[in-house]
Amino acid sequence: MLARQGEARRDLFIIIDAAVEATFAGEDGVERQIGVYGAGEHVGEYALFADTPYFATYRVTRPGVILALDEPTFDRLVADHARMARYVQQVGSARRLMARGRG
């Protein structure tokens, strides 16, 4: 388990060679899969960007290499690179909409 929905943010996870499933539990409490991520993808970025708890639960479904980028380093990168900030905001917003059935 990388992170649980509602848990305090701490890292952005960069998947090098593994598989990660994202699930979201709505107001009805039913957990459903909202994504499967693999090599070259990342999860948990929006929690750091928006200063909120993790929006989804992230489980490793195929072990491998996953890097964790801590919050202070992430904050420095976003502050120094406006394109990264825009990218994280766009990806995070789209994922949240899809999870809530609006995408």
N, C-alpha and C positions, 0 to 999 in steps of 0.2 A: 504494500500500500504506500503510495507516494503521499497522498493527502486525502482528507475527507471533506466532503461538502460542509461548509460552515466553520471549518477549522481555521484558526488564525494563519494568515499568510506568512511564508518564510522564504520560499525559494521558487524560482522558475526552473522547470525541468526540461532539459534538452535531450531528446532521444537520439542516441548515436546508433545503437544496434539493439533494439528491443521492441516490444509492443506494449502499448498502454491503452486501457479501456477507460473512457470517461462515462460516468453515469450521473444522472440528475434525479433527485426526488422532489416532485412537485408538492403542491399543497395537500394533495391526497395521500402523500407519504409513499407512493409507489415509485420505486427506483427504476429508471429506464436508461438504456444505453443511448448516449448522444454522440459518441464518436469513438473511433479506434485510431490510434496514432502510431506511427512507426519512424524509422530512420529519417533524420533530417527535420522532424517536427518537434513541437514544444507544447507544453501545457503549464498552466498556473500563472501565465504572464499577466492576465487581467487583474488578478487579485493584488499583485504587487503594484501595478499601474494605478488602479483605482483605490488602493488602500482599503480593501475590503477582504472579508474571509474568502476562502476558496469557494467558487461557485458550484463546483462539481466534485465528485469523488474520482480519484485517479488510481487505478489498480494496474499493476504490471501483469500482463497476461502471457508474455514471453520474455523471460529474463534475458538480460544483456547489459549493455553499457548505457547508463543514463547519467548525465551530468546535472549537478544542481548549481544554479547561479544564485548566490545569496542576495537578499534585499538591498544591502548597501551598494553592492557592485551594480545591480540592476538600476538602482536610482541614479548612480553616476552616469551610466551609459545613456539612459533616457534623457537626462539633463544635458548631456553633451551632444546628443545626436537627435535632432528634431524628427528626422525621417523614421527612426526607430520608434519614437513616441507615437507618431501617427499610425504606424503599422500595428503596434500593440493595441492601440485603441480600436482600430478597425477590426482586427481579428477577434478581439475580446467581445466587442459589441455584437458581431455576427454570430459568434458561438452562443452568446446568451440568448439572442433572439431565436436561434434554432432550437435550443434546449426547451424553450418555452412554447415551441410549436408555432412560431411566427416566421420561420425562415423558409 
